[in-house]
Each structure stands twice: as structure tokens, then as C-alpha cells.
Amino acid sequence: MRYMTIASLILLIGTLPASLYSKHVDLIEINGGTINPISAEYINDAIANAEASKSECLILLLDTPGGLLSATQSIVKDMLASNVPLVVYVYPSGSGAVSAGVSITIAAHIAAMASGTSIGAAHPVTGAKTDSADVGIQKATNWWASFNRSIAEKRGRNADWVEQAVIHSVSITETEALKLKVIDFICPNLDSLLIMLDGRTVDVDSGKVTLQTKNASIRRHEMGTRSKILDMISNPSIAYFLMIIGLLGLYFEFSNPGLILPGVIGGICIILFLFSIQQLPISVTGILLIIFATILFVLEIKVPSYGILTIGGIISMILGSLMLFKNTPTMSVQVPLGIILTTTLTTAAIFVLIIGFALRAQTKKITTGSEGIIGEEGVAISTFERGTVGNIKVHGEYWKAESLDTIEKGNIVIVEEINRLRLKVRKRN
């Protein structure tokens, strides 16, 4: 009976999913995106899930130009308090751990880089002033340098280099990073990384852990659809487009009530823009300048100024676009100049086309109603002398007409005037 019980347990264990007892590592990826509250939530959730699933380690494939201060701090805090080993791998070739990426890399228990990658350039950027003597910049630089130095010292990395990366915006290759003990090793791909991690002992928040990753399976955790959309909206260029499209949509709806579609699109874009500015450091001055530019474009339609208002609108929109986002201590947030110029000129062109249509509509000859018949040609249905009344046919309609000269039946006549329902005509020369 006892042997049957043991055999049954063995069979039961054999039917359990392999994931319950097999070794595995969790893997997430920041591929070229900025560090913002959405990516911070993604990384922090991944740490919690890796701890819950007893993962051997959590690997973060990192390639980022930088990020927001609050988001970076949130990530680093969770990394330092993690009970699961964290591995940051700057990958693939051509990638970089820039600015906030430096903080995340040095906060990992193990840091690795692929060939052809770089790390550094963590100097804080603030506002429009760039003078190194500015007190605000000095304070931000000193604080950010001490913040990163403390992380490096806790993880046993080269704190002096980290400090230089902040103060002097130093950037180095993977080879230099290994030589300076900023990272632990260089490896060509993910398979090699798992082999190199195997057997390493790291200090997590709860104690020492020895990694067993050589034959571990990899569980990829991609950012969810919701997070991907929110992360995309948090991109400065996307947020900029949303605001411009929203303003245009609302203008067309208010100027042509009942179109519905422009109003719906404009409303959605403005709401999404309002969400994005919660994730990005926005400048009220930039928004006001762009709104003022839109007003100038609209006034050009209502009050022709021979292009003065349009030129003012273009200048205002370019300035507003350049000032739309503030810089943060860990990332220079801005919309590329090429996108700004293209969007501004396209917006101006749209309004110029509207102005053109409006002017053509105002100067176009009237072709409908009683006024539309003046200057048109007709055919005399009867013969009548000058000053007498006869019948003519214009636009397929029969009219009573007073002749300004002698007209014979079949002659081509031109309408000169209209008085109520009687025309004045003359014979075509």
C-alpha cells in the first residue's frame, strides 16, 4: 500500500506543469524608449512577478536615451529592494544606456553589455540656461552625482567614473566600461549571458543567492497593449501631434457645426494629450504660444492681413513647439526640429488653403438665383424694337425682356440688368 502511494505521488508530480519546478529566468525589454511612469510601472511589475514566481533572475534588455527623474527613482528604489537577482543587459549592438539608463544599469546586481554598445552622458539638463555657473544646474548636478555615486558604491561599481558621467557627461564603450569596472562582463548574445550568469552569487535584499541559469528556460514578458499605447502617447513627438490635431479638429468643428467627425477626432486627441502631459514635463508658455498661433491663423481667414497674421502664426507656433516641453535633470525632452518645422508649415498651409477657398468664394461670379443671370446669353423668341418688351430664353427659362436696341427673333442677346422679373437685354455684337 505504501509503495502504491509513493508511485501515485510520482505519477502526480509527473503530470504537473514543468513550469512549477523547472528553473527559469524572466526577461523584459526597454527597446529605444524613454524612461517614464509607464516603463517604470512595467519594470516594477516585472520585479514583483519574478519574485512571486521564484525566478532565477530578471533580465532587462536595455536601450534608452534617458528618462524622467521620478520614474528613474521609482525603478532604482525597487531594484535596490529586490529579492530576485536583477541583470541589466545593454543589448543589442548599437544600443546605449544613456542618462537615466546609467542609473538603472549600475543599480542592477549584475550589469552586462553587448559589443558595440555604450553607456554614460548622465549630466543633468535644466531649463533653457546652459551656463555651468548657474546655481540651479549646479544643485541638480551635485545631487544627481551623489545619487548615482551611492548606487554605484552599494553595488560595488566604479563610483568615481559614475560621478564623472554625471558631472562631465562622460560616455564610454562596453570595453572601457568593463576595464573601469562599471559592468561585470561583455557577452555577444542572450544564450551566452545565461551561461556566464550561471554559478554567480549576488546579494539580494533578503540575503545571498547563487544563480543557476545554464539550462534555465526564458519567460519573456512584453509590455501589455494598454501600457504600449500609454507609453507611445508619452512620447514627446506623439504628444505634440495629438495637441496640433486636436486643435485643428476642434477649430473645424466649431467653424462648421454639424461635421461631427473633426470634433470627435479633435476631442479624443486633446484628451490623450492631457494624459501625456501628466507623464511629461510640459511648459504652459509653449502651449499658450501654440494656441495663440492657431488664433492668428483663424484671424487670417476672418480678417485678411496680406500674410502678416500667417507669418506671426508660423513664428508663434515654432517658438511654442520649441518651448513645449521642459528639460529634466535626467533627460532633455524636446520635439525634433524637423518635425516642428514640418508640422508648422503643414498647419499654415492648411489655413492658407482655407483662406484661398474663402477668397475665391467671395470673388466668384454668382451663377445661381436672379443675380446669376446677369451677363448671360439668351435667344430672342420674338422680334421687338428698342424700348419694347419681348420674350427671350435664358438657361432654358422664358423671360420677359426689355430691349436696349432692335432685336429680331433668333438673335443672341446678353442680359444687362434685372428688375424684379423683367430683364434688360442688348443684342450681342
C-alpha positions as CSV (number, residue, x, y, z in Angstrom):
1,M,0.0,0.0,0.0
2,R,2.8,2.4,0.9
3,Y,4.6,1.6,-2.4
4,M,1.4,2.3,-4.3
5,T,1.0,5.7,-2.5
6,I,4.6,6.7,-3.4
7,A,4.0,5.6,-7.0
8,S,0.9,7.6,-7.2
9,L,2.7,10.7,-5.9
10,I,5.4,10.2,-8.5
11,L,2.8,10.0,-11.3
12,L,1.0,13.1,-9.9
13,I,4.3,15.1,-9.9
14,G,4.9,13.9,-13.4
15,T,1.6,15.4,-14.6
16,L,2.3,18.8,-13.0
17,P,3.3,21.6,-15.4
18,A,7.0,21.8,-15.8
19,S,6.9,25.5,-15.0
20,L,6.2,24.7,-11.4
21,Y,9.5,23.0,-10.7
22,S,11.8,23.9,-13.7
23,K,14.4,26.6,-13.5
24,H,13.5,29.8,-15.4
25,V,14.5,33.4,-15.8
26,D,12.2,36.3,-16.6
27,L,13.0,38.7,-19.4
28,I,11.7,42.2,-20.1
29,E,12.8,44.8,-22.6
30,I,13.1,48.6,-23.0
31,N,14.0,49.0,-26.6
32,G,14.8,52.6,-27.5
33,G,12.0,54.0,-25.4
34,T,12.4,56.7,-22.7
35,I,12.1,56.0,-19.0
36,N,8.7,57.3,-18.0
37,P,6.0,56.4,-15.5
38,I,4.6,53.7,-17.9
39,S,8.0,52.0,-18.3
40,A,8.6,52.3,-14.6
41,E,5.3,50.5,-13.9
42,Y,6.4,47.8,-16.4
43,I,9.7,47.2,-14.8
44,N,8.4,47.4,-11.2
45,D,5.6,44.9,-12.0
46,A,8.2,42.6,-13.6
47,I,10.3,42.6,-10.5
48,A,7.3,41.7,-8.4
49,N,6.2,38.9,-10.8
50,A,9.8,37.5,-10.9
51,E,9.9,37.4,-7.1
52,A,6.5,35.7,-6.9
53,S,7.4,33.0,-9.5
54,K,10.7,32.2,-7.8
55,S,12.6,33.2,-11.0
56,E,16.4,32.6,-11.0
57,C,16.7,36.2,-12.1
58,L,15.1,39.0,-14.0
59,I,16.9,40.2,-17.1
60,L,16.3,43.7,-18.5
61,L,17.4,44.2,-22.1
62,L,18.1,47.9,-22.1
63,D,18.4,50.6,-24.8
64,T,17.3,54.0,-23.7
65,P,18.2,57.7,-24.4
66,G,17.2,58.6,-20.8
67,G,14.1,59.4,-18.8
68,L,12.3,61.3,-16.2
69,L,13.6,61.8,-12.7
70,S,10.6,60.5,-10.8
71,A,10.3,57.4,-13.0
72,T,14.1,56.6,-12.7
73,Q,14.0,57.0,-8.9
74,S,11.0,54.6,-8.7
75,I,12.8,52.0,-10.7
76,V,16.0,52.3,-8.8
77,K,14.3,52.0,-5.4
78,D,12.5,48.8,-6.4
79,M,15.8,47.4,-7.9
80,L,17.7,48.1,-4.7
81,A,15.0,46.4,-2.6
82,S,14.5,43.4,-4.9
83,N,14.7,39.9,-3.6
84,V,15.2,38.5,-7.0
85,P,18.6,38.9,-8.8
86,L,18.4,41.7,-11.4
87,V,20.5,41.7,-14.6
88,V,20.7,44.7,-16.9
89,Y,22.0,43.8,-20.3
90,V,22.6,46.7,-22.7
91,Y,21.7,44.9,-25.9
92,P,21.8,44.6,-29.0
93,S,24.8,46.2,-30.7
94,G,24.2,49.9,-31.3
95,S,22.2,50.3,-28.1
96,G,23.1,52.6,-25.2
97,A,22.3,53.2,-21.6
98,V,22.2,57.0,-21.6
99,S,21.5,59.3,-18.7
100,A,18.8,57.6,-16.7
101,G,19.9,54.3,-18.3
102,V,23.2,54.7,-16.3
103,S,21.3,54.7,-13.0
104,I,19.3,51.6,-13.9
105,T,22.4,49.8,-15.2
106,I,24.5,50.4,-12.1
107,A,21.6,49.6,-9.8
108,A,21.5,46.0,-11.1
109,H,23.0,43.1,-9.2
110,I,24.8,42.2,-12.5
111,A,25.4,44.5,-15.4
112,A,26.5,43.3,-18.9
113,M,26.9,44.9,-22.3
114,A,26.9,43.6,-25.8
115,S,29.6,44.5,-28.3
116,G,29.2,47.9,-30.0
117,T,27.2,49.5,-27.1
118,S,27.8,52.5,-24.9
119,I,27.0,53.9,-21.5
120,G,27.2,57.4,-20.0
121,A,26.3,61.0,-20.7
122,A,24.4,61.4,-17.5
123,H,24.9,65.2,-17.0
124,P,21.6,66.8,-15.8
125,V,19.9,69.2,-18.1
126,T,17.6,72.0,-16.9
127,G,15.6,74.7,-18.5
128,A,17.0,77.0,-21.2
129,K,20.1,78.0,-19.4
130,T,23.3,76.1,-20.1
131,D,25.8,78.2,-18.2
132,S,27.7,75.8,-15.9
133,A,27.8,78.6,-13.3
134,D,24.0,78.6,-13.0
135,V,23.1,77.7,-9.4
136,G,20.1,75.6,-10.4
137,I,22.3,73.4,-12.7
138,Q,25.0,73.1,-10.1
139,K,22.5,71.9,-7.5
140,A,20.9,69.4,-9.9
141,T,24.4,68.2,-11.0
142,N,25.6,67.7,-7.4
143,W,22.5,66.0,-6.3
144,W,22.3,63.6,-9.3
145,A,26.0,62.8,-8.9
146,S,25.6,61.9,-5.3
147,F,22.5,59.8,-6.0
148,N,24.3,57.8,-8.7
149,R,27.5,57.5,-6.6
150,S,25.6,56.0,-3.7
151,I,24.1,53.4,-6.0
152,A,27.5,52.5,-7.5
153,E,29.0,52.1,-4.1
154,K,26.2,49.9,-2.9
155,R,26.7,47.6,-6.0
156,G,30.5,47.7,-5.8
157,R,30.9,49.6,-9.1
158,N,33.3,52.4,-10.1
159,A,31.7,55.3,-8.3
160,D,34.4,57.8,-9.5
161,W,33.5,57.1,-13.1
162,V,29.8,57.3,-12.4
163,E,30.3,60.7,-10.9
164,Q,32.3,61.8,-13.9
165,A,29.5,60.6,-16.2
166,V,27.2,63.0,-14.3
167,I,29.4,66.0,-13.9
168,H,31.2,65.9,-17.2
169,S,28.8,63.9,-19.3
170,V,31.4,61.2,-19.9
171,S,30.4,58.3,-22.2
172,I,32.3,55.1,-22.8
173,T,32.2,51.9,-24.8
174,E,31.5,48.4,-23.4
175,T,35.2,47.6,-23.5
176,E,36.1,50.7,-21.4
177,A,33.1,50.0,-19.1
178,L,34.5,46.5,-18.3
179,K,38.0,47.8,-17.8
180,L,36.8,50.5,-15.4
181,K,34.6,48.0,-13.5
182,V,31.4,49.8,-14.4
183,I,29.9,46.5,-15.7
184,D,30.6,42.9,-14.9
185,F,31.2,41.4,-18.3
186,I,30.6,41.6,-22.1
187,C,28.7,38.9,-23.9
188,P,27.6,38.6,-27.5
189,N,24.0,37.3,-27.1
190,L,21.4,36.1,-24.6
191,D,22.4,32.5,-24.7
192,S,26.0,33.4,-23.7
193,L,24.6,35.7,-21.0
194,L,22.8,32.7,-19.3
195,I,25.9,30.7,-19.4
196,M,28.0,33.5,-17.9
197,L,25.4,34.1,-15.2
198,D,25.4,30.5,-14.0
199,G,27.0,30.0,-10.7
200,R,27.4,33.7,-9.8
201,T,26.4,34.7,-6.2
202,V,24.7,38.0,-5.6
203,D,23.4,39.8,-2.6
204,V,19.7,40.5,-2.8
205,D,17.7,42.3,-0.1
206,S,17.0,39.1,1.7
207,G,20.5,37.6,1.5
208,K,22.9,35.8,-0.9
209,V,21.6,33.9,-3.9
210,T,23.5,31.7,-6.3
211,L,22.2,31.8,-9.9
212,Q,21.5,28.5,-11.8
213,T,20.8,29.7,-15.3
214,K,22.7,27.4,-17.6
215,N,19.7,25.3,-18.6
216,A,17.0,27.7,-17.5
217,S,14.1,28.5,-19.7
218,I,13.3,32.1,-20.6
219,R,10.0,33.7,-20.0
220,R,9.5,36.9,-21.9
221,H,7.1,39.4,-20.5
222,E,6.2,42.0,-23.1
223,M,4.6,45.3,-22.2
224,G,0.8,44.9,-22.3
225,T,-1.4,46.6,-25.0
226,R,-2.6,49.2,-22.6
227,S,0.9,50.0,-21.5
228,K,2.2,50.1,-25.0
229,I,-0.4,52.6,-26.0
230,L,0.2,54.8,-23.0
231,D,3.9,54.5,-23.4
232,M,3.5,55.6,-27.1
233,I,1.3,58.6,-26.1
234,S,4.0,59.6,-23.6
235,N,6.5,60.1,-26.5
236,P,7.0,63.9,-26.8
237,S,6.6,63.8,-30.6
238,I,3.3,61.9,-30.4
239,A,2.0,64.2,-27.7
240,Y,2.9,67.2,-29.9
241,F,1.0,65.7,-32.8
242,L,-2.0,65.0,-30.6
243,M,-2.2,68.6,-29.5
244,I,-1.9,70.0,-33.0
245,I,-4.5,67.6,-34.5
246,G,-6.8,68.2,-31.5
247,L,-6.7,72.0,-32.0
248,L,-7.3,71.7,-35.8
249,G,-10.2,69.2,-35.3
250,L,-11.9,71.4,-32.7
251,Y,-11.5,74.5,-34.9
252,F,-13.1,72.8,-38.0
253,E,-15.9,71.5,-35.8
254,F,-16.7,74.9,-34.3
255,S,-16.3,76.8,-37.6
256,N,-18.6,74.2,-39.3
257,P,-21.1,72.9,-36.7
258,G,-22.5,69.6,-37.6
259,L,-19.5,68.0,-39.3
260,I,-19.1,65.8,-36.1
261,L,-16.0,63.8,-37.3
262,P,-13.5,66.7,-36.8
263,G,-15.0,67.4,-33.4
264,V,-14.8,63.7,-32.3
265,I,-11.2,63.3,-33.5
266,G,-10.2,66.6,-32.0
267,G,-11.8,65.8,-28.7
268,I,-10.1,62.4,-28.5
269,C,-6.7,63.9,-29.4
270,I,-7.0,66.6,-26.8
271,I,-7.9,64.2,-24.0
272,L,-5.0,61.9,-24.9
273,F,-2.7,65.0,-24.9
274,L,-3.9,65.9,-21.4
275,F,-2.9,62.4,-20.3
276,S,0.5,62.6,-21.9
277,I,1.3,65.9,-20.2
278,Q,0.9,64.1,-16.9
279,Q,3.8,61.9,-17.9
280,L,5.9,64.7,-19.5
281,P,7.3,68.0,-18.1
282,I,5.1,70.4,-20.1
283,S,5.6,74.2,-20.4
284,V,2.5,76.4,-20.1
285,T,4.2,79.1,-22.2
286,G,4.7,76.6,-25.1
287,I,1.0,75.6,-25.0
288,L,-0.1,79.3,-25.0
289,L,2.1,80.2,-27.9
290,I,0.8,77.3,-30.0
291,I,-2.8,78.2,-29.1
292,F,-2.0,81.9,-30.0
293,A,-0.6,80.7,-33.3
294,T,-3.9,78.9,-34.1
295,I,-5.8,82.0,-33.2
296,L,-3.7,84.1,-35.6
297,F,-4.3,81.5,-38.4
298,V,-8.0,81.7,-37.8
299,L,-8.0,85.5,-37.8
300,E,-6.2,85.5,-41.2
301,I,-9.3,83.8,-42.6
302,K,-11.7,86.3,-41.0
303,V,-9.5,89.5,-41.4
304,P,-7.1,89.3,-44.4
305,S,-3.9,90.9,-43.4
306,Y,-1.9,90.2,-46.5
307,G,0.0,87.4,-44.8
308,I,1.1,89.3,-41.6
309,L,-1.1,87.2,-39.3
310,T,0.1,84.0,-41.0
311,I,3.7,84.9,-40.6
312,G,3.1,85.8,-37.0
313,G,1.3,82.4,-36.5
314,I,4.2,80.5,-38.0
315,I,6.7,82.2,-35.7
316,S,4.5,81.7,-32.7
317,M,4.0,78.0,-33.4
318,I,7.7,77.4,-34.0
319,L,8.6,79.1,-30.7
320,G,5.8,77.4,-28.8
321,S,6.8,74.0,-30.2
322,L,10.4,74.5,-29.2
323,M,9.3,75.6,-25.7
324,L,6.5,73.0,-25.3
325,F,8.5,70.6,-23.1
326,K,10.7,71.4,-20.2
327,N,14.0,69.6,-19.7
328,T,14.5,67.4,-16.6
329,P,17.7,66.6,-14.7
330,T,17.8,63.2,-16.4
331,M,16.6,63.8,-19.9
332,S,16.3,66.6,-22.5
333,V,12.7,66.4,-23.5
334,Q,12.0,68.0,-26.9
335,V,10.4,67.5,-30.2
336,P,12.9,67.2,-33.1
337,L,13.3,70.5,-35.1
338,G,12.4,68.7,-38.4
339,I,9.0,67.6,-37.0
340,I,8.4,71.1,-35.7
341,L,9.1,72.8,-39.0
342,T,7.1,70.2,-41.0
343,T,4.1,70.4,-38.7
344,T,4.1,74.2,-38.5
345,L,4.4,74.7,-42.3
346,T,1.7,72.0,-42.9
347,T,-0.7,73.7,-40.4
348,A,0.0,77.1,-42.0
349,A,-0.6,75.6,-45.5
350,I,-3.9,74.2,-44.4
351,F,-5.1,77.6,-43.2
352,V,-3.7,79.3,-46.3
353,L,-5.7,76.9,-48.5
354,I,-8.8,77.7,-46.4
355,I,-8.1,81.4,-47.0
356,G,-7.8,80.8,-50.7
357,F,-11.1,78.9,-50.9
358,A,-12.8,81.7,-48.9
359,L,-11.4,84.5,-51.2
360,R,-12.3,82.6,-54.3
361,A,-15.8,82.1,-53.0
362,Q,-16.1,85.8,-52.3
363,T,-14.9,86.8,-55.8
364,K,-16.5,84.1,-57.8
365,K,-19.2,85.1,-60.1
366,I,-22.7,84.3,-58.9
367,T,-24.3,81.6,-61.1
368,T,-27.4,80.9,-59.2
369,G,-30.5,83.0,-58.4
370,S,-31.6,86.1,-60.1
371,E,-28.1,87.7,-59.8
372,G,-26.6,84.8,-61.6
373,I,-28.4,85.6,-64.9
374,I,-26.7,89.0,-65.4
375,G,-24.1,88.8,-68.2
376,E,-25.5,85.5,-69.5
377,E,-26.5,85.0,-73.1
378,G,-30.0,84.1,-74.3
379,V,-32.0,83.7,-77.5
380,A,-34.8,86.1,-78.7
381,I,-38.1,84.3,-79.1
382,S,-39.8,87.2,-80.8
383,T,-38.8,90.4,-82.6
384,F,-39.1,93.6,-80.7
385,E,-37.9,97.2,-81.1
386,R,-35.8,99.3,-78.8
387,G,-37.7,100.1,-75.6
388,T,-40.3,97.5,-76.2
389,V,-40.9,94.2,-74.4
390,G,-40.4,90.8,-75.9
391,N,-39.7,87.2,-74.9
392,I,-36.2,85.6,-74.6
393,K,-34.9,82.3,-73.4
394,V,-32.0,82.1,-70.9
395,H,-30.8,79.0,-69.2
396,G,-33.7,77.1,-70.6
397,E,-36.2,79.5,-69.0
398,Y,-38.5,82.1,-70.7
399,W,-38.3,85.7,-69.5
400,K,-39.9,89.0,-70.3
401,A,-37.2,91.3,-71.6
402,E,-37.0,95.0,-72.5
403,S,-34.7,95.7,-75.4
404,L,-32.0,98.3,-75.4
405,D,-31.8,98.1,-79.2
406,T,-33.8,96.4,-82.0
407,I,-33.7,92.7,-81.7
408,E,-35.0,90.1,-84.2
409,K,-36.2,86.6,-83.5
410,G,-33.3,84.2,-83.2
411,N,-30.8,86.9,-82.3
412,I,-28.3,86.2,-79.4
413,V,-28.9,88.7,-76.6
414,I,-26.9,89.5,-73.4
415,V,-28.6,90.2,-70.1
416,E,-27.6,93.6,-68.8
417,E,-29.9,94.1,-65.8
418,I,-32.8,92.5,-63.9
419,N,-35.6,94.4,-62.3
420,R,-37.9,92.0,-60.4
421,L,-38.9,89.5,-63.1
422,R,-38.1,91.6,-66.2
423,L,-34.7,91.7,-67.9
424,K,-33.0,94.4,-69.8
425,V,-31.0,92.9,-72.8
426,R,-29.0,94.0,-75.7
427,K,-28.1,92.4,-78.9
428,R,-24.7,90.6,-79.0
429,N,-22.3,92.3,-81.4
